Amino acid sequence: MQGMSDERAGIPETISREAANSRISLSSRNHPFQRFAQAHFRITIMTKITSLPADDNTCGWYHLSKGRRVQAAHQGITSVRWAIVGAGFTGVAVARQLALNFPDDQIALIEAQEVGLGSSGRNAGFAIDLPHDIGADDYIGDIGIAKTTMKLNQFGQDSLKELVSQFNIDCQMKHCGKYQAAVESRGIAVLDAYRSGLDKLGQPYKMIEAEELPEHIGTRFYRKALFTPGTSLVQPSALVKGLADSLPSNVVLYENTPITDVEYGEKVVLRHQNGSITANKLILSNNAFGMHFGFLKGRMLPVFTYGSLTRPLSDEEQVALGGKPFWGVIPADPFGTTVRRTPDNRILVRNSFSFNSDGRSNSKYAARFVKKHRESFARRFPMLPNVNLEYTWGGALALSRNHEGYFGQLAPNVYGVLCCNGLGVTRGTATGKLMADWLAGEENELIEFLLKSPGPCANPPEPLVSMGVNLNLMWGQYKAGVEA
């Protein structure tokens, strides 16, 4: 069966489903899947990677973050015990914790682009502590699940705070909370519902009325906001660069090393145009691109959202704006506009979505949506008529229809931490660190919680999934109205 097509006769997907159904006890020698693997997975399965990351080069966070020495691409033939594909927040967290748990092992961390240029460097920079279940009436849902989710988020957030302090990472981290703001009655109803959920969860908040909001965020655009104090704001590209540059010495980072095909067997061979890396064990932390490695096919949705950053505000413009020197606003409507004032006095505007099924950036969308960004900015900040947008870019989210991520074993010697559902800063950090602890044999409440997740559900086949996602995105953005 060596040299099979990239569909692999369905074998990795079959193995993935079996793993998803029984991964809690995969370490058991007597587990039927483990016996199958030991008996049959000496077969070598070849997978050609059909889509590789290709992000635009216009991300403001990336260009405004501190320059660094980009690590050399891999060349030649290398063997390691551990290989990790994807050097975003999740992959860097896996690598760091594996290095601490296995100090005598060499770990290869492989990134297709430069660190900080991909999805981890393109988000709005909110490290959020609270759960937010959009499927529940009060946005909290089951109180037990909500409490564990909050522990998971806080675990990731605390890990980042500690690392930023330990390594003096210059990423504009501010522990200033966040505002969830609304303009229309429907959005205000969302805030009231979420307030009741926070009461149930016992978490602090403050409801801020329209007349008070300019003291906080300058603009008079919003009618009401719900402030929660636990969120941290960061410059995401600067943060992930700093995390990658402070990894332990037994981690070797290879940048600009896109994997072109994989050989799954007793060991995993990752090939690229200049050589190969053979690993005893592979961890995939490349979100939706995990589907192109043969796993969770048809279960993740690569949805892009778009952001713009202004030039720095002048002293006079800062006075005209007023409010606090830095803050972050997320919309009550999930299709609305996220806005930030950064510590270097720029304004971030983020809205608009596209479904890019191959996971790759497409410049036509950014060119189309920058007009929406200008309109959203003008509605919120009429006191800043001459402030232009200096950078506009798109960034991918890996979403699932049931809002579940994947944590566990995908196949013999292959593990995955995939599908962060837009919570990559905190959730990616937490799950990456916990994956490394699980591989070291640790058991705890958070690992057990992650292993019990059903994982991303199956999507309808094409062309239905593309039609459905695109219609949903268009309808959601239309319904958002002036919230966008």
Secondary structure, 3 states (H helix, E strand, C coil): CCCCCCCHHHHHHHHHHHHHHHHHHCCCCCCHHHHHHHHHCCCCEEEECCCCCCCCCCCHHHHHCCCCCCCCCCCEEEEEEEEEECCCHHHHHHHHHHHHHCCCCCEEEECCCCCCCCHHHCCCCEECCCCCCCCCCCCCCCHHHHHHHHHHHHHHHHHHHHHHHHHCCCCCCECCCEEEEECCHHHHHHHHHHHHHHHHHCCCCEEEECCCHHHHHCCCCCCEEEEECCCEECCHHHHHHHHHCCCCCCEEEECCCCCCEEEECCCEEEEECCEEEEEEEEEECCHHHHHHHCCCCCCCEEEEEEEEEECCCCHHHHHHHCCCCCEEEEECCCCCCEEEECCCCCEEEEEEEEECCCCCCCHHHHHHHHHHHHHHHHHHCCCCCCCCEEEEEEEEEEECCCCCCEEEEEECCEEEEECCCCCHHHHHHHHHHHHHHHHCCCCCHHHHHHHCCCCCCCCCCCCHHHHHHHHHHHHHHHHHHHHC
